[in-house]
Amino acid sequence: MTTGSILFSLALLLLVGLFIARPFLLPAPRPPRQSERQILLAQQEALLAQIQAIDFDVETGKVMPEDHTAERHHLLHQAAQIMAELEATAATPSAQAIEAAVRDLRQKGHGRFCPQCGTAVGVGDKFCASCGGLF
């Protein structure tokens, strides 16, 4: 073997080794960050699945009815607490945010609407393109 073929083989071996070792050398990808609402929704689904599982267990005779009642009551109480938290964190915009958005639209010139049909109209328009109403 010549020196060139040995160097080529070593370079190829090094590249293959780096390609194989790449997943071990790179940092693990981070899971996407969840909002508080998404976390609560996941907890709610997990609790509902647990309730269904315990109902199935009592139907199949794995769990005694007395134990089922206490455990089901506990799970329902937790689910109710999570639902209350979900309602408290509902994604409803505040009145101040709505007013700020309306103010921004008016400043940009998009605040003109037809008084008859409500269609947005341009600044220089004299007639509505939808209903033909006069401004």
DRENPA-3360 file (N, C-alpha, C; in nm, 2 decimals, always signed):
BEGIN
1 = MTTGSILF = +0.08/-0.12/+0.00/+0.00/+0.00/+0.00/+0.09/+0.12/+0.00 ~ +0.04/+0.22/-0.07/+0.11/+0.35/-0.07/+0.07/+0.44/+0.04 ~ +0.15/+0.54/+0.07/+0.13/+0.63/+0.17/+0.00/+0.71/+0.15 ~ -0.03/+0.74/+0.03/-0.15/+0.81/-0.01/-0.28/+0.73/+0.02 ~ -0.28/+0.61/-0.01/-0.40/+0.52/+0.02/-0.42/+0.50/+0.17 ~ -0.30/+0.49/+0.24/-0.32/+0.48/+0.39/-0.37/+0.61/+0.45 ~ -0.33/+0.72/+0.41/-0.38/+0.85/+0.46/-0.53/+0.87/+0.42 ~ -0.56/+0.83/+0.30/-0.70/+0.84/+0.26/-0.79/+0.75/+0.34;
9 = SLALLLLV = -0.74/+0.62/+0.37/-0.82/+0.53/+0.45/-0.83/+0.59/+0.60 ~ -0.73/+0.64/+0.65/-0.74/+0.70/+0.79/-0.84/+0.82/+0.79 ~ -0.83/+0.91/+0.69/-0.92/+1.02/+0.68/-1.07/+0.97/+0.67 ~ -1.09/+0.87/+0.59/-1.22/+0.82/+0.57/-1.27/+0.75/+0.70 ~ -1.18/+0.68/+0.77/-1.22/+0.62/+0.90/-1.25/+0.73/+1.00 ~ -1.17/+0.84/+1.00/-1.20/+0.95/+1.09/-1.33/+1.01/+1.06 ~ -1.37/+1.03/+0.94/-1.50/+1.09/+0.90/-1.61/+1.00/+0.94 ~ -1.60/+0.87/+0.92/-1.70/+0.78/+0.95/-1.72/+0.78/+1.11;
17 = GLFIARPF = -1.61/+0.78/+1.18/-1.61/+0.78/+1.32/-1.68/+0.91/+1.38 ~ -1.65/+1.02/+1.32/-1.72/+1.15/+1.36/-1.87/+1.14/+1.33 ~ -1.90/+1.09/+1.21/-2.04/+1.08/+1.17/-2.12/+0.99/+1.27 ~ -2.06/+0.88/+1.31/-2.13/+0.79/+1.40/-2.13/+0.85/+1.54 ~ -2.03/+0.92/+1.59/-2.02/+0.98/+1.72/-2.10/+1.11/+1.73 ~ -2.15/+1.16/+1.62/-2.21/+1.29/+1.62/-2.33/+1.30/+1.72 ~ -2.42/+1.20/+1.73/-2.53/+1.22/+1.82/-2.49/+1.22/+1.97 ~ -2.37/+1.16/+2.00/-2.32/+1.16/+2.13/-2.25/+1.29/+2.17;
25 = LLPAPRPP = -2.20/+1.36/+2.06/-2.12/+1.48/+2.09/-2.21/+1.61/+2.09 ~ -2.33/+1.60/+2.03/-2.42/+1.72/+2.03/-2.50/+1.72/+2.16 ~ -2.54/+1.84/+2.21/-2.63/+1.84/+2.33/-2.77/+1.79/+2.29 ~ -2.83/+1.73/+2.39/-2.97/+1.68/+2.37/-3.06/+1.80/+2.34 ~ -3.15/+1.78/+2.25/-3.25/+1.89/+2.22/-3.34/+1.91/+2.34 ~ -3.37/+2.03/+2.36/-3.46/+2.06/+2.47/-3.61/+2.05/+2.43 ~ -3.69/+2.00/+2.51/-3.84/+2.00/+2.47/-3.89/+2.14/+2.47 ~ -3.99/+2.17/+2.38/-4.04/+2.30/+2.38/-4.10/+2.34/+2.51;
33 = RQSERQIL = -4.09/+2.47/+2.55/-4.14/+2.51/+2.68/-4.29/+2.53/+2.67 ~ -4.36/+2.47/+2.77/-4.50/+2.48/+2.77/-4.55/+2.59/+2.85 ~ -4.67/+2.65/+2.81/-4.73/+2.75/+2.89/-4.80/+2.69/+3.01 ~ -4.83/+2.77/+3.11/-4.90/+2.72/+3.23/-5.04/+2.66/+3.19 ~ -5.10/+2.71/+3.09/-5.23/+2.66/+3.04/-5.21/+2.52/+2.98 ~ -5.10/+2.50/+2.90/-5.08/+2.37/+2.84/-5.05/+2.27/+2.95 ~ -4.97/+2.31/+3.05/-4.94/+2.21/+3.16/-5.07/+2.17/+3.23 ~ -5.16/+2.27/+3.26/-5.28/+2.24/+3.33/-5.37/+2.15/+3.24;
41 = LAQQEALL = -5.37/+2.17/+3.11/-5.45/+2.09/+3.02/-5.40/+1.94/+3.02 ~ -5.27/+1.93/+3.02/-5.21/+1.79/+3.03/-5.24/+1.72/+3.16 ~ -5.24/+1.80/+3.27/-5.27/+1.74/+3.40/-5.42/+1.70/+3.40 ~ -5.51/+1.78/+3.34/-5.65/+1.75/+3.34/-5.67/+1.62/+3.26 ~ -5.61/+1.61/+3.15/-5.62/+1.49/+3.07/-5.57/+1.36/+3.14 ~ -5.46/+1.38/+3.21/-5.41/+1.27/+3.29/-5.50/+1.23/+3.40 ~ -5.56/+1.32/+3.47/-5.66/+1.29/+3.57/-5.78/+1.22/+3.51 ~ -5.83/+1.27/+3.40/-5.95/+1.20/+3.34/-5.92/+1.06/+3.30;
49 = AQIQAIDF = -5.79/+1.04/+3.25/-5.75/+0.90/+3.22/-5.75/+0.81/+3.34 ~ -5.70/+0.87/+3.45/-5.70/+0.80/+3.58/-5.84/+0.76/+3.63 ~ -5.93/+0.86/+3.61/-6.07/+0.83/+3.65/-6.13/+0.72/+3.57 ~ -6.10/+0.72/+3.44/-6.15/+0.61/+3.35/-6.09/+0.48/+3.38 ~ -5.96/+0.48/+3.42/-5.89/+0.36/+3.45/-5.95/+0.30/+3.58 ~ -5.97/+0.38/+3.68/-6.03/+0.33/+3.81/-6.17/+0.28/+3.79 ~ -6.25/+0.35/+3.70/-6.38/+0.30/+3.68/-6.38/+0.16/+3.61 ~ -6.28/+0.14/+3.52/-6.27/+0.02/+3.45/-6.22/-0.09/+3.55;
57 = DVETGKVM = -6.13/-0.05/+3.64/-6.08/-0.15/+3.74/-6.19/-0.20/+3.83 ~ -6.29/-0.11/+3.87/-6.40/-0.16/+3.96/-6.49/-0.25/+3.88 ~ -6.51/-0.22/+3.75/-6.59/-0.30/+3.66/-6.54/-0.44/+3.64 ~ -6.41/-0.45/+3.64/-6.34/-0.58/+3.62/-6.32/-0.65/+3.75 ~ -6.34/-0.59/+3.86/-6.32/-0.65/+3.99/-6.18/-0.64/+4.05 ~ -6.10/-0.56/+3.99/-5.96/-0.54/+4.04/-5.96/-0.45/+4.17 ~ -6.06/-0.36/+4.18/-6.07/-0.27/+4.29/-6.20/-0.29/+4.36 ~ -6.20/-0.28/+4.49/-6.33/-0.29/+4.57/-6.41/-0.16/+4.55;
65 = PEDHTAER = -6.54/-0.17/+4.55/-6.62/-0.05/+4.53/-6.60/+0.06/+4.64 ~ -6.56/+0.02/+4.76/-6.54/+0.11/+4.87/-6.41/+0.19/+4.84 ~ -6.31/+0.12/+4.79/-6.18/+0.19/+4.76/-6.21/+0.28/+4.63 ~ -6.29/+0.23/+4.54/-6.32/+0.31/+4.42/-6.38/+0.44/+4.45 ~ -6.48/+0.44/+4.54/-6.55/+0.56/+4.57/-6.46/+0.67/+4.63 ~ -6.37/+0.63/+4.72/-6.28/+0.72/+4.78/-6.18/+0.78/+4.68 ~ -6.12/+0.69/+4.60/-6.02/+0.73/+4.50/-6.09/+0.81/+4.39 ~ -6.20/+0.78/+4.35/-6.27/+0.86/+4.25/-6.31/+1.00/+4.30;
73 = HHLLHQAA = -6.35/+1.00/+4.42/-6.38/+1.14/+4.48/-6.26/+1.22/+4.49 ~ -6.14/+1.16/+4.53/-6.02/+1.23/+4.53/-5.98/+1.28/+4.40 ~ -5.99/+1.20/+4.29/-5.95/+1.24/+4.16/-6.04/+1.35/+4.10 ~ -6.17/+1.33/+4.13/-6.26/+1.44/+4.08/-6.24/+1.57/+4.15 ~ -6.20/+1.57/+4.28/-6.16/+1.69/+4.35/-6.04/+1.76/+4.28 ~ -5.94/+1.68/+4.25/-5.82/+1.73/+4.18/-5.86/+1.79/+4.05 ~ -5.94/+1.72/+3.97/-5.98/+1.76/+3.84/-6.06/+1.89/+3.85 ~ -6.14/+1.91/+3.95/-6.22/+2.03/+3.97/-6.13/+2.15/+4.00;
81 = QIMAELEA = -6.02/+2.12/+4.08/-5.93/+2.23/+4.11/-5.85/+2.27/+3.99 ~ -5.81/+2.18/+3.90/-5.74/+2.21/+3.78/-5.83/+2.29/+3.68 ~ -5.96/+2.25/+3.68/-6.05/+2.32/+3.59/-6.08/+2.46/+3.64 ~ -6.08/+2.48/+3.77/-6.09/+2.62/+3.83/-5.97/+2.70/+3.79 ~ -5.85/+2.64/+3.80/-5.73/+2.71/+3.76/-5.73/+2.74/+3.61 ~ -5.78/+2.65/+3.53/-5.79/+2.68/+3.38/-5.88/+2.79/+3.35 ~ -5.99/+2.80/+3.43/-6.08/+2.91/+3.41/-6.02/+3.05/+3.45 ~ -5.94/+3.04/+3.55/-5.87/+3.16/+3.60/-5.76/+3.21/+3.51;
89 = TAATPSAQ = -5.70/+3.11/+3.44/-5.60/+3.15/+3.34/-5.64/+3.15/+3.20 ~ -5.77/+3.17/+3.18/-5.83/+3.17/+3.04/-5.77/+3.28/+2.96 ~ -5.74/+3.25/+2.84/-5.67/+3.35/+2.75/-5.77/+3.45/+2.70 ~ -5.82/+3.54/+2.78/-5.91/+3.64/+2.74/-5.83/+3.77/+2.75 ~ -5.83/+3.85/+2.64/-5.76/+3.98/+2.64/-5.82/+4.08/+2.74 ~ -5.74/+4.16/+2.80/-5.80/+4.26/+2.89/-5.86/+4.37/+2.81 ~ -5.93/+4.45/+2.88/-6.00/+4.57/+2.81/-5.89/+4.67/+2.77 ~ -5.78/+4.68/+2.84/-5.68/+4.77/+2.81/-5.61/+4.73/+2.68;
97 = AIEAAVRD = -5.59/+4.59/+2.66/-5.52/+4.54/+2.54/-5.61/+4.56/+2.42 ~ -5.74/+4.55/+2.44/-5.83/+4.57/+2.33/-5.83/+4.72/+2.29 ~ -5.84/+4.81/+2.39/-5.84/+4.95/+2.36/-5.71/+4.99/+2.29 ~ -5.59/+4.93/+2.33/-5.47/+4.96/+2.26/-5.47/+4.92/+2.12 ~ -5.52/+4.80/+2.09/-5.53/+4.75/+1.95/-5.62/+4.84/+1.87 ~ -5.73/+4.88/+1.92/-5.82/+4.97/+1.84/-5.75/+5.10/+1.82 ~ -5.68/+5.16/+1.92/-5.60/+5.28/+1.90/-5.50/+5.27/+1.79 ~ -5.43/+5.15/+1.79/-5.32/+5.13/+1.69/-5.39/+5.13/+1.55;
105 = LRQKGHGR = -5.50/+5.06/+1.53/-5.57/+5.05/+1.40/-5.61/+5.19/+1.36 ~ -5.66/+5.27/+1.45/-5.71/+5.40/+1.41/-5.59/+5.49/+1.37 ~ -5.48/+5.47/+1.43/-5.36/+5.55/+1.40/-5.31/+5.51/+1.26 ~ -5.32/+5.39/+1.22/-5.27/+5.34/+1.10/-5.36/+5.38/+0.98 ~ -5.48/+5.43/+1.01/-5.57/+5.47/+0.90/-5.67/+5.36/+0.86 ~ -5.68/+5.25/+0.94/-5.77/+5.14/+0.91/-5.90/+5.15/+0.99 ~ -5.93/+5.27/+1.03/-6.05/+5.28/+1.12/-6.17/+5.33/+1.05 ~ -6.18/+5.33/+0.92/-6.30/+5.38/+0.85/-6.37/+5.25/+0.80;
113 = FCPQCGTA = -6.50/+5.26/+0.84/-6.59/+5.15/+0.80/-6.72/+5.21/+0.74 ~ -6.78/+5.13/+0.66/-6.91/+5.17/+0.60/-7.02/+5.18/+0.71 ~ -7.09/+5.28/+0.72/-7.20/+5.29/+0.82/-7.32/+5.20/+0.80 ~ -7.33/+5.16/+0.67/-7.45/+5.07/+0.64/-7.42/+4.92/+0.65 ~ -7.30/+4.88/+0.60/-7.27/+4.73/+0.60/-7.15/+4.70/+0.69 ~ -7.07/+4.79/+0.74/-6.96/+4.76/+0.83/-6.83/+4.72/+0.76 ~ -6.83/+4.73/+0.62/-6.71/+4.68/+0.55/-6.60/+4.79/+0.57 ~ -6.47/+4.75/+0.58/-6.36/+4.85/+0.59/-6.35/+4.92/+0.46;
121 = VGVGDKFC = -6.32/+5.05/+0.46/-6.31/+5.13/+0.34/-6.18/+5.20/+0.34 ~ -6.13/+5.24/+0.23/-6.01/+5.32/+0.22/-6.03/+5.46/+0.26 ~ -5.92/+5.53/+0.28/-5.92/+5.67/+0.32/-5.98/+5.76/+0.22 ~ -5.96/+5.74/+0.09/-6.01/+5.83/-0.01/-6.14/+5.79/-0.07 ~ -6.19/+5.68/-0.03/-6.32/+5.63/-0.09/-6.44/+5.72/-0.06 ~ -6.53/+5.73/-0.16/-6.65/+5.81/-0.14/-6.77/+5.72/-0.14 ~ -6.75/+5.59/-0.19/-6.86/+5.50/-0.19/-6.81/+5.36/-0.14 ~ -6.90/+5.29/-0.08/-6.87/+5.15/-0.03/-6.86/+5.06/-0.15;
129 = ASCGGLF = -6.76/+4.98/-0.16/-6.74/+4.88/-0.26/-6.84/+4.76/-0.25 ~ -6.88/+4.74/-0.13/-6.97/+4.62/-0.10/-7.12/+4.66/-0.13 ~ -7.16/+4.76/-0.06/-7.31/+4.79/-0.08/-7.34/+4.92/-0.16 ~ -7.24/+5.00/-0.19/-7.26/+5.12/-0.27/-7.30/+5.24/-0.19 ~ -7.30/+5.23/-0.06/-7.34/+5.34/+0.02/-7.25/+5.46/+0.01 ~ -7.31/+5.58/+0.02/-7.24/+5.70/+0.01/-7.18/+5.74/+0.15 ~ -7.06/+5.79/+0.16/-7.00/+5.84/+0.28/-7.02/+5.98/+0.30;
% end
